[in-house]
Amino acid sequence: MSEREKRWFNHVADTEKKKAIINSSPVAENKSRARKQKRPKDPNAPKRALSGFFWFSNEERGKVKAANPDFGVGEVAKELGKRWGECDEAFKQKYEEMAERDRARYDKEKLAYQLKQREDLIGTEDFDEDME
């Protein structure tokens, strides 16, 4: 390789390094992309359905805290997860049925909420037409 070719490759490598440093800096990332605004949560929206594990956790959390008063939140969660993993399928079935009923409740409430949202949207459009 000639001396001229070596200088060319070194020059290209140096410019690519400079570009990489400029592009990877946190200042460049903040300027190039604006943060997407989070949509505010509607307080009237129905609450999500709980899984079987959460139904189990709600019942067992008090027992775990009573048995281990020095446990923190994370340690209680680990213990609940361990207990859930050790349960047999027949025991879990009770909580899975509770979760199924809760999912049905959520689906029903969500459908009613969406219909109300549509009615409100249509009602405002009719109101705007009446104003003209």
Buried (B, 14 or more C-beta within 10 A) or exposed (E): EEEEEEEEEEEEEEEEEEEEEEEEEEEEEEEEEEEEEEEEEEEEEBEEBBBBBBBBBEEBBEEBEEEEEEBEEEEBBEBBEEBBEEBEEEEBEBBBEBBEEBBEEBEEBBEEBEEEEEEEEEEEEEEEEEEE
